[in-house]
């Protein structure tokens, strides 16, 4: 079992994501009002709270959404989930479509710290079933029977 620590969106591409009180997840699209939502395989990005905390301990002064993540999750080792794994949060059902990504243009965090954790530690999902997610919600890896 995991816990949602933050839900973030950016209204324009190329801008840092900001925390919102609740995210409205739209089936086969992503999070309402997020610039990166759309009909593709990277509708929602997730990053581990523990990974972010470890990065902060090395001197990074960052807020929620700084790495471009939509959802920060505590208690689940996200990068160890194979593609095809499903995650549930209330009515929301997400399917892992990609682990990590290539960073084409170094972000502000890379420029300050010499590295960014999203390319190696972020995961991407598509929304199989929509609903509302907010900070504090429980999020779980589904078993075969649940998906």
N, C-alpha and C positions, 0 to 999 in steps of 0.2 A: 504494500500500500504506500502511496505517495501523497504529497500535499502540494497544491498549487500555491506558490509563494507570490506570484504576480502574473497579470495578463497585460500585455503591451501591444500597442499599434503605432504605426506612423501613417499620417494622412497623405504624405508625399514621399516618393522614392528618393533616396539619398539623404533623408533626415533620420535622426535618431528616434527610436521608438520610445513612447512614454506610457507609463502605467495608467490603466483605466479601471474604474470601479468594477465593471463587469464586461465580459466580451460576449457578443452574440455570434455564435459559430453557425455558418450557413453551409448546408450540405453541398458538397462538391464545389465549394468556392473559397472558404476561409473565414476570417473574422471580419464582420461588418466594419466598414470604414478603414480597413488596413490597406495601404497602398500595394502590398505584395499579394493580396488575395486575388484569386482568379481561377480559371479552368486549367490548372496544371498540377504537377505532382508535388510542388512545394508550397502548399496553401498555408500551413502553420508550422512555425519553427519552435523547437523546445530546447532548453538548455538546463543543465543541472545546477541547482542552488549550491551544492557542495563545490562544484568546479568554480563557480563564480566567487564563492567565499575564499577559496584557496588563492585565486588570482588577486583578490583584494588584499590578502595578507602579504602579498609581495609588493604592495605599494600602489596598486591601481585604485584611483579614486573614480568610481563608476556608479551609476544608478541603474535601476531596472530598465531593461531595453537597450542598454548601451552596446550590446553585441548584435543587435538586430533581432533578438529573440522575441517571439510572441508570448511564450509561456515559460515561466521558471518553475521547475519541479524539484521538490525535496524528497529524498528517500527512494528514488529509482535510479539505477545506473543506466541511464538512457542509451549511451553509446554501445552497450552490450546487447541491446535489443536488436534482433535481426530484422531486416526489411520484411514487411508483411505482418509484423506484430501489431496487435490492436491495443489501444488504450481507451479506457472509458472514464468519463467524469459526468455524473448525473446522466442526462439523456445523450450527451455527446459521445460519439464513437470516432476515434482517429485511427488511421492506419499508417504505420511507418513506411515511407517511400524512399528515404535516402539518409545515410549516415554521413555527416560532414559535408563540406563543400569546398571547392577551390576559391580562394580569395583573390580576385583579379586586381582590385585596386586596394592598397593597404588603407585600412580605416584609421580613424584618429587614435584609437587604442593602440594599434600596431605602431603608429608613429611615436607614441609616448613610451610604450612598454617594450617594443621590439618583437612583440608577438600578439596574436589574437586567438582566443580559445574557440570561437565559433567554428572555424574550418575543421577542426579535429573533434570537437566535442558536441557540436550541435546536431540535432536530428530534425528531419523534416517529415511532415505528415500531410495526408489529405483528409478532409472531413467526410466521413461516411454517413454520419447522422448529426444534425445540428442541435443546438441548445444554448444555454447560458452557462458561462464559467466565471467564477470570481475567486479572488484571493481567499485561501483557507479551505477551498473545496478539496475533497478527496479525489485522487486520480489513481487508477489501477491498471495493471497489465492484465489483459483478458486471457483466460484459458481458452482452449479450443471450443469448449461448450458454450462459453459466453459470447463469442464473436459470431 
